[in-house]
Amino acid sequence: MQESFGAYIPFVEHLGFEMVFFDDGQSELRFTPEPEHLNSFNVTHGGAVMTLLDVTLATAARSVDKAMGVVTIEMKTSFMRPAKTSEGQHLVAKGLLLHRTKTMAFTDGKVYDAEGHLCAHATGTFKYVKRT
C-alpha cells in the first residue's frame, strides 16, 4: 500500500508513480513507463502522461493541507513532444499551486523526459473535500 501520497490510491500504485516530494505548494513525481504504458508509436501513452499530470497537480494542491482531499474539476493538457524513455529511465513531473481559495485550488504542472525536455504542460482546478 502506497502511503507517500498521503492516501492509498490504487490506480497510482498500479501505474507505479513515485512521490519525490509534496510540500509548500509544490510537488514532484517520477514515472518509469513500462511497455504496457506505451502507445503504437512506442512512446508513453498520452493518457498515462495526463494521469501523471493529474496526480502531480492534485498533490501540489494538497501539499498545503495534507489532511484534505481534492477532486479534479477541470484540467487542460498540451503535449509539446513525445514522452520518450529508454528502459529504466523515468519521466519527471513537477506541480505548482498557483492560487488557493477556501474550497478551490488552481495549479500548473509540467512533465519532462529523461533528458530534461519539456513534454507536456497542464493547468488544473481542484475542489478541496474533507476525507471521510
Secondary structure as GFF3:
##gff-version 3
##sequence-region A 1 132
A	DSSP	alpha_helix	10	15	.	.	.	ID=ss1
A	DSSP	beta_strand	18	23	.	.	.	ID=ss2
A	DSSP	beta_strand	26	31	.	.	.	ID=ss3
A	DSSP	three_ten_helix	35	37	.	.	.	ID=ss4
A	DSSP	alpha_helix	46	62	.	.	.	ID=ss5
A	DSSP	beta_strand	68	79	.	.	.	ID=ss6
A	DSSP	beta_strand	91	100	.	.	.	ID=ss7
A	DSSP	beta_strand	104	112	.	.	.	ID=ss8
A	DSSP	beta_strand	118	130	.	.	.	ID=ss9
###
